[in-house]
Amino acid sequence: MSFLLTKSKILIFEPDKQERHDMQMMLISWGIKSVFESSTVGQALRMIEGIRPDMILSTAYAAGDDCELLSATRGMGEHIRKIPFIILSRKAERQLVSRAIELGASGYLLKPFDPVSLRRHCLHILYSEGVS
């Protein structure tokens, strides 16, 4: 199943430069060759339309709206709405988790997250979504 990761295109949305870099290095260490990164919602939306990632890993906090990127993608075309989306957050409030689920998040992990758990989560979602 790990071949799913190596041939997948993953977009990281994380405003913090160091956290974004750390996630990118982690994904590359898993063998993922197509890792894209964005620090703003606008940039992420343009990248989503351009590269059509197989999965999005997104921080939950951006410019005051905890699920701004997820919410914006749900207003786009069906092919974009179907992209698996994992929220990574320092917040565990029930309201935020519920909102992410309502918007269609495929997963929700708390920061700091265990890299093994994130990898397992990514593999499960890619496999269950039939991403090829």
N, CA, C and O atoms as a GROMACS GRO file, in nm:
protein
  528
    1MET      N    1   0.081  -0.121   0.000
    1MET     CA    2   0.000   0.000   0.000
    1MET      C    3   0.085   0.127   0.000
    1MET      O    4   0.037   0.233  -0.041
    2SER      N    5   0.211   0.119   0.045
    2SER     CA    6   0.291   0.241   0.050
    2SER      C    7   0.322   0.297  -0.088
    2SER      O    8   0.360   0.413  -0.100
    3PHE      N    9   0.304   0.215  -0.194
    3PHE     CA   10   0.322   0.267  -0.329
    3PHE      C   11   0.222   0.379  -0.356
    3PHE      O   12   0.247   0.466  -0.440
    4LEU      N   13   0.108   0.377  -0.285
    4LEU     CA   14   0.010   0.484  -0.300
    4LEU      C   15   0.070   0.619  -0.262
    4LEU      O   16   0.041   0.721  -0.324
    5LEU      N   17   0.154   0.618  -0.160
    5LEU     CA   18   0.217   0.742  -0.117
    5LEU      C   19   0.321   0.789  -0.218
    5LEU      O   20   0.325   0.908  -0.251
    6THR      N   21   0.403   0.699  -0.266
    6THR     CA   22   0.513   0.741  -0.354
    6THR      C   23   0.464   0.802  -0.484
    6THR      O   24   0.533   0.886  -0.542
    7LYS      N   25   0.347   0.762  -0.531
    7LYS     CA   26   0.298   0.819  -0.657
    7LYS      C   27   0.190   0.926  -0.637
    7LYS      O   28   0.128   0.970  -0.734
    8SER      N   29   0.167   0.965  -0.515
    8SER     CA   30   0.063   1.065  -0.486
    8SER      C   31   0.118   1.207  -0.490
    8SER      O   32   0.236   1.231  -0.467
    9LYS      N   33   0.029   1.299  -0.521
    9LYS     CA   34   0.060   1.442  -0.514
    9LYS      C   35  -0.006   1.495  -0.387
    9LYS      O   36  -0.128   1.488  -0.373
   10ILE      N   37   0.074   1.548  -0.296
   10ILE     CA   38   0.025   1.597  -0.168
   10ILE      C   39   0.050   1.747  -0.158
   10ILE      O   40   0.160   1.795  -0.185
   11LEU      N   41  -0.053   1.820  -0.121
   11LEU     CA   42  -0.040   1.964  -0.097
   11LEU      C   43  -0.044   1.990   0.053
   11LEU      O   44  -0.133   1.942   0.123
   12ILE      N   45   0.055   2.064   0.101
   12ILE     CA   46   0.061   2.105   0.241
   12ILE      C   47   0.020   2.252   0.248
   12ILE      O   48   0.078   2.336   0.180
   13PHE      N   49  -0.080   2.281   0.330
   13PHE     CA   50  -0.115   2.420   0.359
   13PHE      C   51  -0.080   2.447   0.504
   13PHE      O   52  -0.144   2.394   0.596
   14GLU      N   53   0.020   2.530   0.524
   14GLU     CA   54   0.067   2.563   0.659
   14GLU      C   55   0.132   2.702   0.654
   14GLU      O   56   0.235   2.719   0.588
   15PRO      N   57   0.073   2.801   0.722
   15PRO     CA   58   0.132   2.935   0.721
   15PRO      C   59   0.271   2.944   0.785
   15PRO      O   60   0.351   3.029   0.746
   16ASP      N   61   0.299   2.859   0.883
   16ASP     CA   62   0.428   2.864   0.951
   16ASP      C   63   0.535   2.798   0.866
   16ASP      O   64   0.526   2.679   0.833
   17LYS      N   65   0.638   2.875   0.830
   17LYS     CA   66   0.743   2.828   0.738
   17LYS      C   67   0.815   2.704   0.791
   17LYS      O   68   0.836   2.609   0.716
   18GLN      N   69   0.851   2.704   0.918
   18GLN     CA   70   0.925   2.591   0.974
   18GLN      C   71   0.838   2.465   0.978
   18GLN      O   72   0.885   2.357   0.942
   19GLU      N   73   0.714   2.478   1.021
   19GLU     CA   74   0.626   2.361   1.025
   19GLU      C   75   0.601   2.307   0.885
   19GLU      O   76   0.597   2.185   0.864
   20ARG      N   77   0.584   2.397   0.788
   20ARG     CA   78   0.564   2.358   0.649
   20ARG      C   79   0.685   2.280   0.598
   20ARG      O   80   0.671   2.175   0.534
   21HIS      N   81   0.804   2.332   0.626
   21HIS     CA   82   0.928   2.266   0.585
   21HIS      C   83   0.941   2.128   0.650
   21HIS      O   84   0.976   2.030   0.584
   22ASP      N   85   0.912   2.120   0.780
   22ASP     CA   86   0.922   1.993   0.851
   22ASP      C   87   0.827   1.888   0.793
   22ASP      O   88   0.863   1.772   0.776
   23MET      N   89   0.704   1.930   0.761
   23MET     CA   90   0.609   1.837   0.701
   23MET      C   91   0.656   1.792   0.564
   23MET      O   92   0.646   1.674   0.529
   24GLN      N   93   0.708   1.886   0.485
   24GLN     CA   94   0.758   1.852   0.352
   24GLN      C   95   0.871   1.749   0.362
   24GLN      O   96   0.871   1.650   0.288
   25MET      N   97   0.965   1.770   0.452
   25MET     CA   98   1.077   1.676   0.468
   25MET      C   99   1.027   1.539   0.514
   25MET      O  100   1.079   1.436   0.470
   26MET      N  101   0.927   1.536   0.600
   26MET     CA  102   0.871   1.410   0.647
   26MET      C  103   0.808   1.334   0.530
   26MET      O  104   0.831   1.214   0.515
   27LEU      N  105   0.729   1.404   0.448
   27LEU     CA  106   0.664   1.338   0.334
   27LEU      C  107   0.767   1.288   0.234
   27LEU      O  108   0.752   1.178   0.180
   28ILE      N  109   0.869   1.366   0.209
   28ILE     CA  110   0.976   1.324   0.118
   28ILE      C  111   1.047   1.200   0.173
   28ILE      O  112   1.084   1.111   0.097
   29SER      N  113   1.066   1.195   0.305
   29SER     CA  114   1.131   1.079   0.366
   29SER      C  115   1.047   0.952   0.351
   29SER      O  116   1.101   0.842   0.359
   30TRP      N  117   0.917   0.966   0.329
   30TRP     CA  118   0.828   0.853   0.304
   30TRP      C  119   0.836   0.807   0.158
   30TRP      O  120   0.778   0.704   0.122
   31GLY      N  121   0.907   0.883   0.075
   31GLY     CA  122   0.919   0.848  -0.066
   31GLY      C  123   0.826   0.925  -0.157
   31GLY      O  124   0.820   0.897  -0.277
   32ILE      N  125   0.753   1.021  -0.104
   32ILE     CA  126   0.662   1.100  -0.186
   32ILE      C  127   0.746   1.197  -0.268
   32ILE      O  128   0.824   1.275  -0.214
   33LYS      N  129   0.727   1.192  -0.399
   33LYS     CA  130   0.807   1.276  -0.488
   33LYS      C  131   0.738   1.406  -0.524
   33LYS      O  132   0.804   1.504  -0.561
   34SER      N  133   0.607   1.409  -0.514
   34SER     CA  134   0.531   1.528  -0.553
   34SER      C  135   0.467   1.593  -0.431
   34SER      O  136   0.350   1.569  -0.400
   35VAL      N  137   0.546   1.675  -0.362
   35VAL     CA  138   0.499   1.747  -0.244
   35VAL      C  139   0.497   1.896  -0.279
   35VAL      O  140   0.598   1.953  -0.320
   36PHE      N  141   0.381   1.956  -0.262
   36PHE     CA  142   0.364   2.098  -0.290
   36PHE      C  143   0.329   2.168  -0.160
   36PHE      O  144   0.269   2.108  -0.071
   37GLU      N  145   0.367   2.294  -0.148
   37GLU     CA  146   0.339   2.365  -0.024
   37GLU      C  147   0.286   2.503  -0.050
   37GLU      O  148   0.318   2.567  -0.151
   38SER      N  149   0.204   2.548   0.043
   38SER     CA  150   0.142   2.680   0.033
   38SER      C  151   0.133   2.742   0.171
   38SER      O  152   0.115   2.673   0.271
   39SER      N  153   0.148   2.876   0.175
   39SER     CA  154   0.139   2.946   0.303
   39SER      C  155   0.015   3.033   0.314
   39SER      O  156  -0.014   3.085   0.422
   40THR      N  157  -0.060   3.049   0.205
   40THR     CA  158  -0.182   3.131   0.209
   40THR      C  159  -0.297   3.054   0.145
   40THR      O  160  -0.276   2.966   0.061
   41VAL      N  161  -0.417   3.088   0.186
   41VAL     CA  162  -0.536   3.023   0.130
   41VAL      C  163  -0.546   3.050  -0.020
   41VAL      O  164  -0.573   2.958  -0.098
   42GLY      N  165  -0.524   3.174  -0.062
   42GLY     CA  166  -0.532   3.208  -0.204
   42GLY      C  167  -0.435   3.128  -0.288
   42GLY      O  168  -0.471   3.075  -0.393
   43GLN      N  169  -0.312   3.119  -0.241
   43GLN     CA  170  -0.210   3.042  -0.312
   43GLN      C  171  -0.249   2.894  -0.315
   43GLN      O  172  -0.234   2.828  -0.418
   44ALA      N  173  -0.299   2.842  -0.203
   44ALA     CA  174  -0.340   2.701  -0.197
   44ALA      C  175  -0.452   2.673  -0.296
   44ALA      O  176  -0.451   2.571  -0.364
   45LEU      N  177  -0.550   2.762  -0.305
   45LEU     CA  178  -0.661   2.741  -0.398
   45LEU      C  179  -0.613   2.739  -0.543
   45LEU      O  180  -0.659   2.657  -0.622
   46ARG      N  181  -0.521   2.828  -0.577
   46ARG     CA  182  -0.466   2.827  -0.714
   46ARG      C  183  -0.390   2.697  -0.741
   46ARG      O  184  -0.401   2.640  -0.849
   47MET      N  185  -0.316   2.652  -0.643
   47MET     CA  186  -0.240   2.528  -0.659
   47MET      C  187  -0.333   2.408  -0.672
   47MET      O  188  -0.309   2.318  -0.752
   48ILE      N  189  -0.439   2.407  -0.594
   48ILE     CA  190  -0.535   2.296  -0.600
   48ILE      C  191  -0.593   2.284  -0.740
   48ILE      O  192  -0.602   2.174  -0.795
   49GLU      N  193  -0.632   2.396  -0.798
   49GLU     CA  194  -0.688   2.393  -0.933
   49GLU      C  195  -0.583   2.354  -1.036
   49GLU      O  196  -0.614   2.286  -1.134
   50GLY      N  197  -0.458   2.396  -1.015
   50GLY     CA  198  -0.353   2.370  -1.112
   50GLY      C  199  -0.295   2.230  -1.107
   50GLY      O  200  -0.276   2.167  -1.211
   51ILE      N  201  -0.268   2.180  -0.986
   51ILE     CA  202  -0.200   2.050  -0.976
   51ILE      C  203  -0.294   1.934  -0.946
   51ILE      O  204  -0.257   1.818  -0.965
   52ARG      N  205  -0.414   1.964  -0.900
   52ARG     CA  206  -0.511   1.859  -0.863
   52ARG      C  207  -0.447   1.755  -0.770
   52ARG      O  208  -0.427   1.640  -0.810
   53PRO      N  209  -0.415   1.796  -0.648
   53PRO     CA  210  -0.348   1.701  -0.556
   53PRO      C  211  -0.438   1.582  -0.523
   53PRO      O  212  -0.560   1.589  -0.534
   54ASP      N  213  -0.373   1.474  -0.483
   54ASP     CA  214  -0.446   1.354  -0.441
   54ASP      C  215  -0.492   1.367  -0.297
   54ASP      O  216  -0.585   1.298  -0.254
   55MET      N  217  -0.427   1.457  -0.221
   55MET     CA  218  -0.461   1.478  -0.080
   55MET      C  219  -0.411   1.615  -0.038
   55MET      O  220  -0.310   1.665  -0.088
   56ILE      N  221  -0.483   1.675   0.057
   56ILE     CA  222  -0.442   1.803   0.115
   56ILE      C  223  -0.423   1.784   0.265
   56ILE      O  224  -0.511   1.732   0.334
   57LEU      N  225  -0.307   1.828   0.314
   57LEU     CA  226  -0.280   1.833   0.458
   57LEU      C  227  -0.284   1.980   0.495
   57LEU      O  228  -0.203   2.058   0.446
   58SER      N  229  -0.378   2.017   0.580
   58SER     CA  230  -0.400   2.159   0.608
   58SER      C  231  -0.401   2.189   0.756
   58SER      O  232  -0.461   2.117   0.836
   59THR      N  233  -0.333   2.297   0.791
   59THR     CA  234  -0.344   2.347   0.927
   59THR      C  235  -0.487   2.396   0.947
   59THR      O  236  -0.551   2.442   0.852
   60ALA      N  237  -0.536   2.387   1.068
   60ALA     CA  238  -0.674   2.428   1.094
   60ALA      C  239  -0.686   2.578   1.114
   60ALA      O  240  -0.795   2.633   1.097
   61TYR      N  241  -0.579   2.644   1.150
   61TYR     CA  242  -0.589   2.787   1.177
   61TYR      C  243  -0.527   2.866   1.063
   61TYR      O  244  -0.410   2.849   1.030
   62ALA      N  245  -0.606   2.952   1.005
   62ALA     CA  246  -0.556   3.040   0.899
   62ALA      C  247  -0.639   3.166   0.899
   62ALA      O  248  -0.760   3.162   0.875
   63ALA      N  249  -0.576   3.278   0.926
   63ALA     CA  250  -0.641   3.410   0.920
   63ALA      C  251  -0.772   3.416   0.999
   63ALA      O  252  -0.867   3.481   0.956
   64GLY      N  253  -0.776   3.350   1.113
   64GLY     CA  254  -0.893   3.362   1.200
   64GLY      C  255  -1.005   3.264   1.172
   64GLY      O  256  -1.092   3.245   1.257
   65ASP      N  257  -1.007   3.200   1.053
   65ASP     CA  258  -1.110   3.102   1.021
   65ASP      C  259  -1.045   2.966   1.027
   65ASP      O  260  -0.960   2.934   0.945
   66ASP      N  261  -1.083   2.886   1.123
   66ASP     CA  262  -1.018   2.758   1.148
   66ASP      C  263  -1.021   2.661   1.030
   66ASP      O  264  -0.929   2.581   1.015
   67CYS      N  265  -1.122   2.666   0.948
   67CYS     CA  266  -1.134   2.573   0.836
   67CYS      C  267  -1.151   2.647   0.704
   67CYS      O  268  -1.224   2.602   0.616
   68GLU      N  269  -1.085   2.760   0.690
   68GLU     CA  270  -1.104   2.846   0.573
   68GLU      C  271  -1.074   2.775   0.441
   68GLU      O  272  -1.153   2.784   0.348
   69LEU      N  273  -0.962   2.706   0.432
   69LEU     CA  274  -0.927   2.639   0.307
   69LEU      C  275  -1.024   2.525   0.277
   69LEU      O  276  -1.072   2.512   0.164
   70LEU      N  277  -1.054   2.445   0.376
   70LEU     CA  278  -1.150   2.335   0.358
   70LEU      C  279  -1.284   2.390   0.312
   70LEU      O  280  -1.343   2.337   0.218
   71SER      N  281  -1.331   2.493   0.376
   71SER     CA  282  -1.459   2.555   0.340
   71SER      C  283  -1.457   2.607   0.196
   71SER      O  284  -1.553   2.589   0.122
   72ALA      N  285  -1.347   2.671   0.158
   72ALA     CA  286  -1.337   2.726   0.022
   72ALA      C  287  -1.338   2.616  -0.083
   72ALA      O  288  -1.398   2.632  -0.189
   73THR      N  289  -1.272   2.504  -0.056
   73THR     CA  290  -1.269   2.396  -0.155
   73THR      C  291  -1.406   2.331  -0.171
   73THR      O  292  -1.436   2.277  -0.277
   74ARG      N  293  -1.487   2.336  -0.070
   74ARG     CA  294  -1.619   2.274  -0.079
   74ARG      C  295  -1.714   2.354  -0.166
   74ARG      O  296  -1.820   2.305  -0.205
   75GLY      N  297  -1.677   2.477  -0.197
   75GLY     CA  298  -1.756   2.560  -0.288
   75GLY      C  299  -1.709   2.550  -0.432
   75GLY      O  300  -1.760   2.619  -0.520
   76MET      N  301  -1.610   2.465  -0.456
   76MET     CA  302  -1.553   2.451  -0.590
   76MET      C  303  -1.618   2.331  -0.661
   76MET      O  304  -1.712   2.272  -0.609
   77GLY      N  305  -1.567   2.298  -0.777
   77GLY     CA  306  -1.622   2.187  -0.855
   77GLY      C  307  -1.613   2.054  -0.784
   77GLY      O  308  -1.537   2.038  -0.688
   78GLU      N  309  -1.691   1.959  -0.831
   78GLU     CA  310  -1.699   1.828  -0.767
   78GLU      C  311  -1.564   1.758  -0.761
   78GLU      O  312  -1.532   1.693  -0.661
   79HIS      N  313  -1.483   1.771  -0.866
   79HIS     CA  314  -1.352   1.706  -0.868
   79HIS      C  315  -1.261   1.760  -0.757
   79HIS      O  316  -1.175   1.689  -0.706
   80ILE      N  317  -1.281   1.887  -0.719
   80ILE     CA  318  -1.203   1.946  -0.610
   80ILE      C  319  -1.262   1.904  -0.475
   80ILE      O  320  -1.188   1.872  -0.382
   81ARG      N  321  -1.394   1.904  -0.465
   81ARG     CA  322  -1.459   1.866  -0.339
   81ARG      C  323  -1.426   1.723  -0.297
   81ARG      O  324  -1.432   1.690  -0.179
   82LYS      N  325  -1.392   1.638  -0.393
   82LYS     CA  326  -1.364   1.498  -0.362
   82LYS      C  327  -1.221   1.473  -0.315
   82LYS      O  328  -1.189   1.361  -0.274
   83ILE      N  329  -1.135   1.574  -0.319
   83ILE     CA  330  -0.996   1.555  -0.275
   83ILE      C  331  -0.994   1.531  -0.124
   83ILE      O  332  -1.047   1.612  -0.048
   84PRO      N  333  -0.934   1.421  -0.081
   84PRO     CA  334  -0.924   1.395   0.064
   84PRO      C  335  -0.847   1.508   0.134
   84PRO      O  336  -0.749   1.560   0.081
   85PHE      N  337  -0.894   1.544   0.252
   85PHE     CA  338  -0.846   1.661   0.324
   85PHE      C  339  -0.825   1.624   0.469
   85PHE      O  340  -0.920   1.588   0.539
   86ILE      N  341  -0.702   1.632   0.516
   86ILE     CA  342  -0.673   1.604   0.657
   86ILE      C  343  -0.640   1.736   0.726
   86ILE      O  344  -0.551   1.809   0.684
   87ILE      N  345  -0.714   1.764   0.832
   87ILE     CA  346  -0.691   1.883   0.913
   87ILE      C  347  -0.589   1.850   1.022
   87ILE      O  348  -0.601   1.748   1.090
   88LEU      N  349  -0.490   1.937   1.037
   88LEU     CA  350  -0.389   1.925   1.142
   88LEU      C  351  -0.404   2.047   1.232
   88LEU      O  352  -0.392   2.160   1.184
   89SER      N  353  -0.429   2.026   1.360
   89SER     CA  354  -0.462   2.138   1.447
   89SER      C  355  -0.405   2.122   1.587
   89SER      O  356  -0.382   2.011   1.634
   90ARG      N  357  -0.383   2.234   1.652
   90ARG     CA  358  -0.348   2.234   1.794
   90ARG      C  359  -0.474   2.240   1.880
   90ARG      O  360  -0.467   2.230   2.002
   91LYS      N  361  -0.588   2.256   1.815
   91LYS     CA  362  -0.716   2.272   1.886
   91LYS      C  363  -0.796   2.142   1.885
   91LYS      O  364  -0.807   2.076   1.782
   92ALA      N  365  -0.851   2.108   2.001
   92ALA     CA  366  -0.930   1.986   2.012
   92ALA      C  367  -1.076   2.016   2.047
   92ALA      O  368  -1.150   1.926   2.086
   93GLU      N  369  -1.117   2.142   2.033
   93GLU     CA  370  -1.254   2.177   2.069
   93GLU      C  371  -1.355   2.101   1.982
   93GLU      O  372  -1.339   2.089   1.861
   94ARG      N  373  -1.456   2.050   2.047
   94ARG     CA  374  -1.560   1.973   1.980
   94ARG      C  375  -1.622   2.050   1.864
   94ARG      O  376  -1.652   1.991   1.759
   95GLN      N  377  -1.643   2.180   1.881
   95GLN     CA  378  -1.706   2.261   1.777
   95GLN      C  379  -1.621   2.264   1.649
   95GLN      O  380  -1.675   2.254   1.539
   96LEU      N  381  -1.490   2.278   1.664
   96LEU     CA  382  -1.400   2.282   1.548
   96LEU      C  383  -1.396   2.146   1.478
   96LEU      O  384  -1.403   2.139   1.355
   97VAL      N  385  -1.384   2.039   1.555
   97VAL     CA  386  -1.381   1.905   1.497
   97VAL      C  387  -1.513   1.878   1.424
   97VAL      O  388  -1.512   1.826   1.313
   98SER      N  389  -1.625   1.914   1.485
   98SER     CA  390  -1.756   1.895   1.423
   98SER      C  391  -1.768   1.974   1.292
   98SER      O  392  -1.821   1.923   1.193
   99ARG      N  393  -1.718   2.097   1.293
   99ARG     CA  394  -1.725   2.179   1.172
   99ARG      C  395  -1.642   2.116   1.060
   99ARG      O  396  -1.686   2.111   0.945
  100ALA      N  397  -1.523   2.069   1.094
  100ALA     CA  398  -1.438   2.005   0.993
  100ALA      C  399  -1.507   1.882   0.934
  100ALA      O  400  -1.503   1.860   0.813
  101ILE      N  401  -1.569   1.804   1.019
  101ILE     CA  402  -1.640   1.684   0.972
  101ILE      C  403  -1.759   1.723   0.884
  101ILE      O  404  -1.781   1.663   0.779
  102GLU      N  405  -1.835   1.824   0.927
  102GLU     CA  406  -1.949   1.871   0.847
  102GLU      C  407  -1.905   1.919   0.709
  102GLU      O  408  -1.976   1.899   0.611
  103LEU      N  409  -1.788   1.982   0.702
  103LEU     CA  410  -1.736   2.032   0.575
  103LEU      C  411  -1.676   1.921   0.488
  103LEU      O  412  -1.641   1.944   0.372
  104GLY      N  413  -1.663   1.802   0.546
  104GLY     CA  414  -1.616   1.688   0.467
  104GLY      C  415  -1.471   1.651   0.485
  104GLY      O  416  -1.413   1.585   0.399
  105ALA      N  417  -1.409   1.692   0.596
  105ALA     CA  418  -1.270   1.652   0.621
  105ALA      C  419  -1.261   1.500   0.629
  105ALA      O  420  -1.348   1.434   0.686
  106SER      N  421  -1.155   1.446   0.572
  106SER     CA  422  -1.133   1.301   0.575
  106SER      C  423  -1.067   1.257   0.704
  106SER      O  424  -1.073   1.140   0.742
  107GLY      N  425  -1.004   1.352   0.774
  107GLY     CA  426  -0.936   1.320   0.898
  107GLY      C  427  -0.904   1.446   0.975
  107GLY      O  428  -0.904   1.556   0.920
  108TYR      N  429  -0.875   1.428   1.104
  108TYR     CA  430  -0.843   1.539   1.194
  108TYR      C  431  -0.740   1.488   1.294
  108TYR      O  432  -0.769   1.400   1.374
  109LEU      N  433  -0.620   1.545   1.288
  109LEU     CA  434  -0.514   1.505   1.380
  109LEU      C  435  -0.467   1.625   1.461
  109LEU      O  436  -0.459   1.736   1.410
  110LEU      N  437  -0.436   1.599   1.586
  110LEU     CA  438  -0.386   1.706   1.673
  110LEU      C  439  -0.236   1.720   1.662
  110LEU      O  440  -0.163   1.620   1.656
  111LYS      N  441  -0.190   1.846   1.659
  111LYS     CA  442  -0.046   1.877   1.663
  111LYS      C  443  -0.003   1.882   1.809
  111LYS      O  444  -0.082   1.926   1.892
  112PRO      N  445   0.115   1.843   1.844
  112PRO     CA  446   0.208   1.775   1.755
  112PRO      C  447   0.159   1.632   1.730
  112PRO      O  448   0.119   1.562   1.823
  113PHE      N  449   0.162   1.591   1.605
  113PHE     CA  450   0.113   1.458   1.569
  113PHE      C  451   0.229   1.360   1.557
  113PHE      O  452   0.344   1.399   1.536
  114ASP      N  453   0.196   1.235   1.572
  114ASP     CA  454   0.293   1.127   1.556
  114ASP      C  455   0.307   1.099   1.406
  114ASP      O  456   0.207   1.068   1.341
  115PRO      N  457   0.428   1.111   1.349
  115PRO     CA  458   0.445   1.087   1.206
  115PRO      C  459   0.393   0.950   1.160
  115PRO      O  460   0.341   0.938   1.049
  116VAL      N  461   0.407   0.848   1.245
  116VAL     CA  462   0.358   0.715   1.208
  116VAL      C  463   0.205   0.717   1.195
  116VAL      O  464   0.149   0.656   1.105
  117SER      N  465   0.139   0.788   1.286
  117SER     CA  466  -0.007   0.799   1.279
  117SER      C  467  -0.051   0.875   1.154
  117SER      O  468  -0.147   0.836   1.088
  118LEU      N  469   0.020   0.983   1.121
  118LEU     CA  470  -0.015   1.058   1.001
  118LEU      C  471   0.006   0.972   0.877
  118LEU      O  472  -0.080   0.971   0.788
  119ARG      N  473   0.115   0.901   0.870
  119ARG     CA  474   0.141   0.815   0.754
  119ARG      C  475   0.032   0.709   0.741
  119ARG      O  476  -0.020   0.686   0.631
  120ARG      N  477  -0.003   0.646   0.851
  120ARG     CA  478  -0.109   0.544   0.851
  120ARG      C  479  -0.242   0.605   0.806
  120ARG      O  480  -0.316   0.545   0.728
  121HIS      N  481  -0.271   0.725   0.856
  121HIS     CA  482  -0.393   0.796   0.819
  121HIS      C  483  -0.396   0.826   0.669
  121HIS      O  484  -0.496   0.802   0.601
  122CYS      N  485  -0.284   0.877   0.617
  122CYS     CA  486  -0.274   0.908   0.474
  122CYS      C  487  -0.295   0.783   0.389
  122CYS      O  488  -0.372   0.785   0.293
  123LEU      N  489  -0.227   0.675   0.425
  123LEU     CA  490  -0.242   0.550   0.349
  123LEU      C  491  -0.385   0.500   0.352
  123LEU      O  492  -0.439   0.460   0.248
  124HIS      N  493  -0.446   0.501   0.468
  124HIS     CA  494  -0.584   0.454   0.480
  124HIS      C  495  -0.678   0.536   0.391
  124HIS      O  496  -0.761   0.481   0.319
  125ILE      N  497  -0.664   0.667   0.397
  125ILE     CA  498  -0.752   0.754   0.320
  125ILE      C  499  -0.728   0.737   0.170
  125ILE      O  500  -0.824   0.725   0.093
  126LEU      N  501  -0.603   0.736   0.127
  126LEU     CA  502  -0.573   0.718  -0.015
  126LEU      C  503  -0.626   0.583  -0.066
  126LEU      O  504  -0.681   0.575  -0.175
  127TYR      N  505  -0.610   0.479   0.015
  127TYR     CA  506  -0.658   0.346  -0.024
  127TYR      C  507  -0.810   0.343  -0.029
  127TYR      O  508  -0.867   0.292  -0.126
  128SER      N  509  -0.876   0.396   0.074
  128SER     CA  510  -1.022   0.390   0.079
  128SER      C  511  -1.087   0.482  -0.024
  128SER      O  512  -1.199   0.455  -0.070
  129GLU      N  513  -1.018   0.591  -0.062
  129GLU     CA  514  -1.072   0.682  -0.163
  129GLU      C  515  -1.042   0.633  -0.304
  129GLU      O  516  -1.092   0.690  -0.401
  130GLY      N  517  -0.960   0.529  -0.316
  130GLY     CA  518  -0.927   0.475  -0.447
  130GLY      C  519  -0.838   0.566  -0.529
  130GLY      O  520  -0.844   0.565  -0.652
  131VAL      N  521  -0.753   0.645  -0.462
  131VAL     CA  522  -0.661   0.733  -0.533
  131VAL      C  523  -0.556   0.646  -0.600
  131VAL      O  524  -0.500   0.555  -0.538
  132SER      N  525  -0.531   0.676  -0.725
  132SER     CA  526  -0.432   0.593  -0.797
  132SER      C  527  -0.316   0.677  -0.845
  132SER      O  528  -0.224   0.625  -0.907
   0.00000   0.00000   0.00000
